[in-house]
Protein backbone atom coordinates (compact mmCIF):
# COMPACT_ATOMS: atom_id res chain seq x y z
CA UNK A 1 0.00 0.00 0.00
CA UNK A 2 2.81 2.44 0.79
CA UNK A 3 4.33 1.90 -2.69
CA UNK A 4 1.03 2.96 -4.28
CA UNK A 5 0.83 6.03 -2.10
CA UNK A 6 4.45 6.86 -2.92
CA UNK A 7 3.73 6.66 -6.65
CA UNK A 8 0.61 8.78 -6.20
CA UNK A 9 2.47 11.45 -4.23
CA UNK A 10 5.30 11.46 -6.75
CA UNK A 11 2.89 11.87 -9.64
CA UNK A 12 1.17 14.72 -7.83
CA UNK A 13 4.54 16.41 -7.24
CA UNK A 14 5.41 15.86 -10.89
CA UNK A 15 2.09 17.42 -11.86
CA UNK A 16 3.01 20.58 -10.01
CA UNK A 17 6.51 20.58 -11.56
CA UNK A 18 5.10 20.00 -15.07
CA UNK A 19 2.53 22.76 -14.50
CA UNK A 20 5.18 25.24 -13.40
CA UNK A 21 7.52 24.29 -16.26
CA UNK A 22 4.61 24.61 -18.73
CA UNK A 23 3.63 28.14 -17.74
CA UNK A 24 5.55 29.58 -20.67
CA UNK A 25 3.51 27.74 -23.32
CA UNK A 26 6.55 26.92 -25.42
CA UNK A 27 7.89 24.54 -22.74
CA UNK A 28 4.68 22.53 -22.24
CA UNK A 29 5.62 19.53 -24.37
CA UNK A 30 9.18 19.38 -23.03
CA UNK A 31 7.76 19.53 -19.49
CA UNK A 32 5.52 16.52 -20.19
CA UNK A 33 8.37 14.53 -21.71
CA UNK A 34 10.63 15.32 -18.75
CA UNK A 35 7.96 14.14 -16.33
CA UNK A 36 7.52 10.87 -18.23
CA UNK A 37 11.29 10.36 -18.31
CA UNK A 38 11.55 10.89 -14.57
CA UNK A 39 8.84 8.32 -13.85
CA UNK A 40 10.20 5.87 -16.40
CA UNK A 41 13.76 6.00 -15.09
CA UNK A 42 12.57 4.27 -11.94
CA UNK A 43 14.77 6.30 -9.60
CA UNK A 44 11.78 7.14 -7.45
CA UNK A 45 13.84 7.94 -4.38
CA UNK A 46 15.05 11.11 -6.06
CA UNK A 47 11.82 12.53 -7.52
CA UNK A 48 12.07 16.24 -6.92
CA UNK A 49 12.97 19.58 -8.39
CA UNK A 50 16.60 18.82 -9.29
CA UNK A 51 16.05 15.43 -10.96
CA UNK A 52 13.12 16.92 -12.87
CA UNK A 53 15.20 19.92 -13.94
CA UNK A 54 17.93 17.56 -15.21
CA UNK A 55 15.39 15.66 -17.32
CA UNK A 56 13.90 18.93 -18.57
CA UNK A 57 17.33 20.11 -19.71
CA UNK A 58 17.90 16.77 -21.46
CA UNK A 59 14.60 17.13 -23.30
CA UNK A 60 15.42 20.74 -24.19
CA UNK A 61 18.72 19.66 -25.70
CA UNK A 62 16.99 17.21 -28.04
CA UNK A 63 16.04 19.92 -30.48
CA UNK A 64 13.76 22.87 -31.18
CA UNK A 65 10.82 20.82 -32.46
CA UNK A 66 9.87 20.00 -28.88
CA UNK A 67 9.32 23.71 -28.30
CA UNK A 68 7.54 24.39 -31.59
CA UNK A 69 4.84 21.75 -31.09
CA UNK A 70 2.88 23.56 -28.35
CA UNK A 71 2.97 26.87 -30.20
CA UNK A 72 1.84 25.42 -33.51
CA UNK A 73 -0.87 23.34 -31.83
CA UNK A 74 -2.13 26.34 -29.86
CA UNK A 75 -2.19 28.48 -33.01
CA UNK A 76 -4.11 25.87 -35.01
CA UNK A 77 -6.62 25.32 -32.21
CA UNK A 78 -7.06 29.09 -31.79
CA UNK A 79 -7.75 29.49 -35.51
CA UNK A 80 -10.19 26.56 -35.38
CA UNK A 81 -11.93 28.11 -32.37
CA UNK A 82 -12.16 31.41 -34.24
CA UNK A 83 -13.79 29.59 -37.16
CA UNK A 84 -16.30 27.92 -34.82
CA UNK A 85 -17.30 31.19 -33.15
CA UNK A 86 -17.53 33.15 -36.41
CA UNK A 87 -20.51 33.33 -38.68
CA UNK A 88 -18.78 31.45 -41.48
CA UNK A 89 -20.69 28.72 -43.26
CA UNK A 90 -19.71 25.27 -42.05
CA UNK A 91 -18.98 26.33 -38.48
CA UNK A 92 -21.26 23.54 -37.22
CA UNK A 93 -18.88 20.99 -38.70
CA UNK A 94 -15.91 22.74 -37.08
CA UNK A 95 -17.76 22.70 -33.74
CA UNK A 96 -17.66 18.90 -33.86
CA UNK A 97 -14.28 18.42 -35.51
CA UNK A 98 -12.22 20.86 -33.39
CA UNK A 99 -12.74 19.09 -30.04
CA UNK A 100 -11.99 15.74 -31.68
CA UNK A 101 -8.81 17.15 -33.21
CA UNK A 102 -7.81 18.64 -29.87
CA UNK A 103 -8.37 15.28 -28.17
CA UNK A 104 -6.36 13.45 -30.81
CA UNK A 105 -3.55 16.02 -30.54
CA UNK A 106 -3.48 15.67 -26.75
CA UNK A 107 -3.36 11.86 -26.91
CA UNK A 108 -0.60 11.99 -29.53
CA UNK A 109 1.35 14.53 -27.45
CA UNK A 110 1.14 12.22 -24.43
CA UNK A 111 2.24 9.30 -26.62
CA UNK A 112 5.23 11.33 -27.84
CA UNK A 113 6.09 12.48 -24.32
CA UNK A 114 6.04 8.89 -23.11
CA UNK A 115 8.08 7.68 -26.08
CA UNK A 116 10.87 10.26 -25.74
CA UNK A 117 14.26 8.83 -24.82
CA UNK A 118 17.58 10.63 -24.37
CA UNK A 119 19.31 10.97 -27.72
CA UNK A 120 16.15 10.40 -29.77
CA UNK A 121 15.22 13.00 -32.35
CA UNK A 122 11.69 14.39 -32.38
CA UNK A 123 10.83 13.02 -35.84
CA UNK A 124 11.82 9.55 -34.63
CA UNK A 125 9.72 9.97 -31.46
CA UNK A 126 6.73 11.15 -33.52
CA UNK A 127 6.98 8.16 -35.89
CA UNK A 128 7.22 5.83 -32.89
CA UNK A 129 4.10 7.39 -31.35
CA UNK A 130 2.18 7.06 -34.62
CA UNK A 131 3.09 3.35 -34.84
CA UNK A 132 2.03 2.69 -31.24
CA UNK A 133 -0.98 0.54 -30.49
CA UNK A 134 -4.37 2.20 -30.84
CA UNK A 135 -5.63 0.73 -27.56
CA UNK A 136 -2.96 2.58 -25.59
CA UNK A 137 -3.71 5.78 -27.47
CA UNK A 138 -7.42 5.34 -26.69
CA UNK A 139 -6.53 4.91 -23.01
CA UNK A 140 -4.62 8.19 -23.12
CA UNK A 141 -7.52 9.91 -24.88
CA UNK A 142 -9.84 8.73 -22.12
CA UNK A 143 -7.37 10.01 -19.51
CA UNK A 144 -7.38 13.40 -21.24
CA UNK A 145 -11.19 13.50 -21.26
CA UNK A 146 -11.29 12.61 -17.56
CA UNK A 147 -8.68 15.28 -16.76
CA UNK A 148 -10.57 17.92 -18.75
CA UNK A 149 -13.84 17.08 -17.00
CA UNK A 150 -12.26 17.14 -13.54
CA UNK A 151 -10.32 20.34 -14.25
CA UNK A 152 -13.38 22.10 -15.66
CA UNK A 153 -15.31 21.31 -12.48
CA UNK A 154 -12.39 21.94 -10.10
CA UNK A 155 -9.83 24.20 -11.84
CA UNK A 156 -7.62 24.24 -8.76
CA UNK A 157 -6.65 20.58 -9.38
CA UNK A 158 -5.16 21.29 -12.82
CA UNK A 159 -1.53 21.01 -11.63
CA UNK A 160 -2.33 17.71 -9.94
CA UNK A 161 -4.19 16.35 -12.98
CA UNK A 162 -1.12 16.96 -15.12
CA UNK A 163 0.78 14.56 -12.89
CA UNK A 164 -1.84 11.90 -13.47
CA UNK A 165 -1.59 12.45 -17.23
CA UNK A 166 2.20 12.08 -17.01
CA UNK A 167 1.73 8.88 -15.02
CA UNK A 168 -0.76 7.61 -17.62
CA UNK A 169 1.63 8.39 -20.49
CA UNK A 170 4.53 6.62 -18.75
CA UNK A 171 2.33 3.64 -17.88
CA UNK A 172 0.93 3.29 -21.41
CA UNK A 173 4.46 3.56 -22.81
CA UNK A 174 5.66 0.80 -20.47
CA UNK A 175 2.60 -1.39 -21.04
CA UNK A 176 3.60 -3.23 -24.23
CA UNK A 177 6.94 -4.34 -22.82
CA UNK A 178 5.24 -5.48 -19.61
CA UNK A 179 2.67 -7.50 -21.58
CA UNK A 180 5.35 -9.43 -23.49
CA UNK A 181 7.50 -10.19 -20.44
Buried (B, 14 or more C-beta within 10 A) or exposed (E): EEEEEEBEEBBBBBBBBBBBBBEEEBBBBBBBBBBBBBBBBEEEEEBEEEBBBBBBEBBBEBBEBBBEBBEEBEEBBEEBBEBBEEEEEEBEEBBEBBBEBBBEBBBBBBBBBBBBBEEEEBEEBBEBBEEBEEEBBEBBBEBBBBBBEBBEEEEEBBBBBBBBBBBBBBBBBBBEEEEEE
